[in-house]
C-alpha cells in the first residue's frame, strides 16, 4: 500500500493541510505539540483507527467544528497505477469511511490489504506496562490477518459490559432467583462463545508472532540471548488443553464461569476471561518484566512491530505503511538503523524533534510542523 496524497481538515489542531507523499520515506519535523502526532493519527484513523483514543469526539478541532475529515489517495501493490480514494469523516457520533464511494465495511471485501503499523514511544513500555497494551497487540495482529477477528472481539466486549453492569448492581449478599440465573447464564454463554473465538483467533497467529519477534530480537542484540514468549490463560490450562476442540473449550469456559460467579458478585465484575489473558516475555528463562534492562525492553518492542510487518507482508503479499511517531529519538543508533533497514520496502512516515533522528535520510521529503500547519522544505 502506498499513500500518494492526503487532505486533512479540522482534525485536532490541523485546520487545513494537503500533502503529496513519497512512496518511500517521509519526514515530519518540528517542536512538541505542533501537530506531528495529530497528522499521524489522521493517517491511522482513515485506514484503521486512532492509536490515541477510542472517542471520535476527541479528534474534532477545539474550535467547535462538528465534523473533521481525512481524504486519502492510495494505491495497492497489486495495481500500482490504479488510484483509490478513501474518505473518512468524523463526528461526535462516530467515524464514517468510504473507499471509491463504497462503504468501508463492504469495500474491505475488495481491499483487505490496508494496514498501517504504528510504532509510538508507549510501545517501548509494552513489556512492563499495563496488560491491556499486550492484549491489544494480540488482537491487532489477529485482526490484520483476519478481518473477522475485529467483530468477534466487539461481540465479546459488548457481552462483558452487560454482564459487568449486572454484577456491579448486585449486593454482596445477593442471591440469584430463577430469572436472574437465566439472565446471567445467557451472558455467560455469550461470553464463552465469543471468548473461545477471540482466543482461537489470537492463538492462530501467536506462534508466528512469537517466532518472528524472537528472531528479530536475536539479530538486534547479537549477544546470544534467547527470547521466548508465552501466552498466559485465565480460563484454560495452557499445557493440558486441546485448543483444536472448540466444543470442549466452550464447555470448559462455561464451567469456569460458573465456578467464579459468587466471587464475581462480591467484587462486582468478571474475574476470568480472555479480557484478562496476557503475554509473558523471558530472556534466557528469566522474566523480562522483572529483570530486563531498558535496552532489552526496547529491543523486544522493536522486534514485535517488525514481526507484525513481516506477517502482514507474508499473508497479503502487500507491504504495510509504517509510522514511526517520535520513537527514533528513544533508540540508540544501532536500533534506529536496524528498524530502517528492515522496513526499506515499505512507505514510512517518521516524526521527530531532533535532527539526529533523520541522519542518513537527507534525500527524503521533509515537512516542518508549526501550530497545525505544515511547510514542505525545498
Beta strands, then each sheet from edge to edge (+ up, - down):
strand 1: 2-11
strand 2: 14-20
strand 3: 25-29
strand 4: 68-75
strand 5: 84-91
strand 6: 94-99
strand 7: 102-103
strand 8: 116-120
strand 9: 227-232
strand 10: 278-283
strand 11: 286-287
strand 12: 321-325
strand 13: 348-352
strand 14: 365-370
strand 15: 373-376
sheet 1: 2+ 1- 4+ 5- 6+ 7-
sheet 2: 8+ 12+ 13+ 3+ 14+ 15-
sheet 3: 9+ 10- 11+
end
